[in-house]
């Protein structure tokens, strides 16, 4: 749950409202609404078209991007702001961009008629006709965004245990969540999945409940929890969904959660879980990788205070401490959330543990600037929170009562709102596919020491180049993008995000 939501929720975003009826997307008026469908089809770019640059620009609240072609020219010496690419300097490989099909998201999407839901899913996941979402984060059991009550895949009456997982079942997910994930995978075969538990089953915890408490510190419990996670991966695989990555606890440092699932999991205990889980995955012949931590760039003051009140060490160096244990050999990398701190924190971790990857696995209320920062600091993914919520920011069990979905589905009218988060994701997911490589892009501002333009660049598997730029100023900005001995000029209004792409097979 976004602890910094009280800050981020003050940001209101106008969005395009699209009423979906009889399987088609029809524009409807509304605050900041436009009159066209949420995404234009992206045709393949033949080599001959590389004489121009495709521009995909959105202003805050835009219903539809501006899709234009810009001409190449010889670089000018007096450009006020220049984005200069160096494709020979390469960084991390991109895994994807996306959101989470939570229990609440699935419930909201299933409130649409089947043809209308298919149209929405196409707009979300189709790489050509939609945003091309390429990464999903799936809760393992209930999160704060579940409908009605919390649940795990092995719930038992008080006092009972099931170390062999004889009662394990993902039946809950088979009704709505798994059909949507399979549909998303069909629309975008390159889709990857990271799965995260908000809590292990209550019988494994000191609280006896999915709410609050710690994992019982027992070798038998660590083995049982590892088996629980292995069973989840196997069950999803049998259901047609491959789980690429696992974390073992969502936000392990957030203690004060008395109305939705959560677990206080110190790094010492997470290390024990990972040391049990790594061999268990290997013995089951599963290629799912484990990511550690799954919390903020910097520990939130509220979390520090909670630990101090409980007489515990706040553990401000959690990801470093975890990777330094013997469990580190089983970890593919670290998962971060965006609710406190800065993406700059990712680079020192990468410098300390160069062989480990970094992922942004949850960022509700973020924007293009957040995604750019994540990518410029070794991030392989950037994932929003709920894919879809209703007009009341739910349904949810507790926690954040003002979180927005990537889209909003009105529970009464069935109008679908493609929120600004959708556009922010689209600027990347539509033009930066899995397998793209982050390359160097320096922004030079000749009129002073700082620039209102933020930018990040990639080379794609199809040999095209993508640049995403954001104008953080309150005034229109002109800038030049230089690639080798060619350049093009562009203009972005206040707060505008613009994606450029050229070349390719």
N, C-alpha and C positions, 0 to 999 in steps of 0.2 A: 504494500500500500504506500502511496506517495506521502512520506512524512512532511515534505516541504510543500504539500499541496496548498496550505493556507497562503503561501506566497504565489505559487503558480496559478491558483484559481482566480486571482485578481485580474488575470489576462483574459479578456473577452475577445472572441473571434467571430466576425461575421462569416457566414458560410453560404454556399449554394444549396438551395433546397430543391430537390428533384422528387416529384411525386411519381411513384412507379405504379402503373396500372396495366392490367392485361399483358404483362410481360414486357412492357416497353418503358423507357425512361422519358418522361415528359416534364418539361420545366414548369415550375410554379413560382409565383412571386413570393417574396419574403425578405427579411432583413439581409441586405447584401446579396440577394439572390440574382441569378442570371437566367438566361433563357435557352441554355443548351445542355446537352448531356455531360456527365462528369469527366469524361476522358475521350480524347480523339484517338483514333487508331494510328499507330506508329508504323508506317510502311518501312520495309527494308530499304536501306540506303545503298544504292549501287555505287561502284567506284567513281563513275562519271560525275556523280553529284558532289564529290568531295571538293569541287571548285567553289562550293558554298558551304556555309555552316548553318546547321539547324538551330534555331533559337526557340526555347520553350519557357515562357515567362509568365509568372503570376504575381499580381499585387495582392496585399492582404485582403481577404474577403472576395477575391475574384471567383466568379462562377466557372469560368473557362480560361485556360491558358491561352496566351498569344503564341501561335505556332507560325514562325516566319523563317525566312532564309536570309543570311547575311553574306555579303561578298568578302573574299579575301583581298588583302592589299599589302603593300610594302610597309613594314613597321615605321611609325613616325617617331621622331626623337623627342617631341615635346608633349607626349600624352600625359595628362595630369595623374592618371592612375594606370598602372600596367600590371597585368597578370602574366607572368612569364613562366612557361612550362619547360621542364627538363625531363623528358621521358627516360633518360638514361639513369636517373636516380629513382630507384624503386623501393617501395615499402611493403606493406602487408597486402595479402590477397583478400578480397571481399567475399564474405559469405552471404550477406543479404540484408534486406530491410523489411520491416513488417510490423506486426502487432500480435495480439493473443486472442484466440477463440476461447474465451472463458465460458463457464457455464452460463453466465448472464448473457454473453454475446450470442451464444447458440440459441438461447431462449428468445432473445429479441429477433434474431434472423428468422427463426421458425414461426414468428408471428406474421411474416409475409406470406402471400400466396406463393406456391412453388415456382411459377414462372417469373414472378417478381424477384424472388430470392435468387434465382439463377442469374437474372440480369445484374443484380447487385454483386454477386460473387464474381461475375465476369468483369465488372468494373474494378473490383478489388485485385483480382489475381491474374487476369489475362495480360501477358506482357505486351500484346499488340493493341488490343481494344480497351485495355484498362491500365491500372497502375502497375501491374506486374509484381505485386508483393511476393517476396522471395524467402522470407524467414518468419516462422511462427514460434511463439513461446507458449507452450501448453502447460497449464497447471496439472500437477499430479494429485488428483483429488480436489477438494474444495479450496478455493481462495476466498478473499473477502467478496469477490464478485461471483457468488453462487446463488441459486434460487431456493429460497425456503429454509434450508438448513445445511450445516456442514456435513461432509461425508468423506470417507477414505475408501480404499478398495478392499479393506479387511476390517470392517467394524464389528465389534463383538459386545455382548453384554458385560457390564462391569464385573471385574474379577476374572474374566476369561482371557486366555492367550492363544496364539496360533503361530508358533514359531516355524512351522512347516508350510504356512500359507495355504492350508487346505480350504479355507473359505475365501481366498482371493478371487475377486471378480471385477471386471471393468464394465459390467452391465449398465451402470449409470451413463457412461459415455457413449454407449452404442446407440442410444436413442437419437441424439442430436449432434453431439460434439464430433464424433468420428465420421459421420456422413459428410459434415462440412469440411473437415480436414482432408478427407479423400477427394472431395470435389475440388478443393483448393489445389491439391497436388495434381489432379488431372488438368486443371487450367494452366498450372505452371509446374511442369515436371521437375524443374530445378529447385523447387521449394525445399528448404531445410527446416528442421524442427529442433528446438531445445525445450526440454521438459523440466519443470521445477515444482517441488512440493512445498506447500505452505505449512504442512504438518505431516508427520508420520501418524499412523493410527494411534488413537488415544491410549490403548493398552500398552504401548511402548514408552509412555511418558510419565513423568513424576506427577503430573496433574490428572492423569487418567482421562484426559480429554484432548481433542485437537486444539483447544483454546488454551493458551498459556502453557507454562511448564517447560521442562527440559527433557531431552532424551535420557532414559534411564542408563546410567553408566555401568553397563554390563556387557561382557563379550558376547553373551547369548543374544542380547538385544541388538548389538551392532551387526551380528550375522543375520538376524531376522530382518532388520531394516534393509540391509544390502540385498537380501533375497526378495524383499518386497519390491525394491526398485528394479531388480532383474526381471521379476514377474511382470511388472508394468511394461518394460521394453518388449518382452516376448509377446505379451498379449496385444500390444499395439501392432507389432509386426505381423502377427496372425490376422489382425484386422485390416492389414494393408497399409499401415503407416509406419515408416521407418523413423526411429528417433535417433537423430544425429548426435545430440549432446544431452547430458544430464547435469543439473546441479542437485545438491543434496538438501538444501534448505534455502527458501526465499527469505531474504533480509534477516539473517541470523542474529543481528544485533538489536533489532526492534523488540523491546520487552513488553511495553505497555499496550497489549492488545487483548481486551476482555470481551470482545463480541465477534471475533472472527478468527480463523485458524492461524496459528503462529507458534514458533518454538524458539526459545533462547538456546542457541547452539554455539558455545565457545569454540575457538579454532582448535583447541585440543580434542574436543569431541568430534568436530568435523573431520579432523585428520583420522580418527579411529574409524569413522564411517567410510571414508575414502579407502583406507587400507583394507577394509572388508569388501567394499564394492568393486575395486579394481580387479582383484583376482576372480571375483564371482562373475563379472562380465566376461573375462577371458575364458573361464571354464565353460561358460554357456555359449562360447563362440560368437559373441556379439561385438560389433565394431563401434558401438556407442562410446563416445568420449565423455570424460568428466570435467566439468568446470567448477572451480572453487569460488567461495565467497558469496556472490550474488547480492551485493548491497552497494551502498553509496561510495562515491569517489573519496569522500572524507566523512568520518563518523559525525553524525548529527549531534549537536549539543544536548538535545532531548534524550538521545540514546545514551550518551555519556552519563547524564544525570541519573537516568534509570538504573544503570549498572552500579553507580556509586551508592544510590539509595539501597540497592540490594546487597551492598558490600562486595561487589565484584569488580574485577579489572575491566575497564572499558575496552581494552584491546584495540587501540587506534591503528596498529600495524597488522591487522588481521590477515590481509592477503599475503603480505611478506612472511609473516610467521607461518602461515599454512603451507606456502610453497617451500619453506625451508625445512619442513619435517620430512621423514621418510615417505609420507603420503604424496609428496610432491611429484614423485616419479609416475604416479597414476593420473596426475592432473594434466589435461591438455592446455589449460589456461585459466583465466580469471574472468568472472562475470561481474559487471558493474551496473549500478542504477544511477540516475541523474539527479536525485533529489537533494543532494548537498555536496558541495565541493565543485571542482572544475574538471573537465576532461584532461587538462594538463597533468593530472595525477596519474594518467595511464602510462605516460612516457617513462617516468622513473622506474615504474614496475617492469616495463619492457626492458629497460636498460639493465635491471638487476637479474631478470630471468628471461634472457633473450630467446630461449627456445619455447617459451610459453606464449600462447595467443591471448588476445584481449577481446571481449565481447561486451557490447551494451545490450543488456537483456530486458530492461524496463525503463521507459521514460515517458510518463504521462505528462502532458503540458509542455513538452519540449517543442523545438521549432527547427528551422533550417540551420540556424546558428549552432544549435546543439549537435545536430548530425555532422555538420562540417567539423566541429571541434573533436568529436569522437573519431572521425575518419583521419583527421590530421594527427591524432595521437594513438595510432596503431590499432584502432578499433576495427574489427572484422564485421561487426553488425551494428545496427541501430534499430531497436524494437520499441514501438509505442506500447501502450498498455492495452485496454480493451478494444477489440476490433469494432464492436458495435454495442451501444447502450441506448436506453430509451430517453425520452425527454426529461425524465426525473433523475438522470445520471445513474440509473440502475437497470435491473434490480441488484441489490447487494445486501450482504449480511451485516456489514458495519464498516468502520474505517472511513474512507473517503466518500463523502456524500455529494461532492461537486465534481467528480472526475468526468471527463468527456470521453466518448468513444472516438475512434477514427471516423466512424459515421454514427449518426443518430437516427433511430427509427422511431417515429411517433407511434405510441401504442394505440392511439385512437384513430388517427387519420391514415396511418401507414406511410406517411411522407418520409422520404429518406434524405437526410442532410449529409452532404459530403463536407466534413469539417476541415478547417485549415490543416489539421494533422494529416489528412488524406493527401492534400496538395504537397505538404512537406515531404512525406514519404515518396510520393510519385516522382518528384524531381530527381530522386536517386534510384528507386527501384525500377523505374521505366527505362532508365538510360545507363544504369550501372549494374549489370547482371552478375550473378555469382561467378567467381573466377576472374573478375576484373582486378587490376592491380593499381593500388594507389601510387601515383608518381608525384614528383616534386612540382609545386606551383608556388612561386614567390610573388607577393603583391607589393609593388613599389609605388609609393605616393610621392610625387615630385614636389608637391606644394607644402610639405611639412613632414613631421616625423611619424604621423599616424594616418591611417586610411579607414574610411567607413566601409570598405569592400572586404568581405571575407570570401575565400575561395578554396576549393579543393579539386584535384584532377585525377583522372584514371585512364588507363588503357584497357580496352575490353577484349574478351576472347575473339570477337569478330574483327579485331584490329582497328576498331574505331576509337576515338578519343572523346572523353566526356569531361567537361568542366562545369561545376556547380558554383554559382556566385550569389552572394547576398549583399544587398545594400542596407546597412544598418543605420544610415543617416535618415534624417527627417526631410531631406531635400533630394531631388533627382541627381543622380551621379552618372557621369560619362567615364568610360574606361576602355582600355585596349587589351586584347588578349593576344599574346605573341607565342607562336609555335614555330621554332626554327626561323626560316627567313620569311615567314608570312605572318600576317596579323589581321585582325578585324576589330572594328569599333562597335561598342554596344552602349546602351543607355538603360538604366534601371531606376524606377521611381522609388519613393520612400518605402522601405520595408520589403521591396520586391525581391523575389528569388528567381533566378534565371539559370536554366541549364542549356549548355551548348554541346553539340555533338557533330563530329565530322569524320570522314574516312570510313573504312570498313570494307569487308568483302562484298 
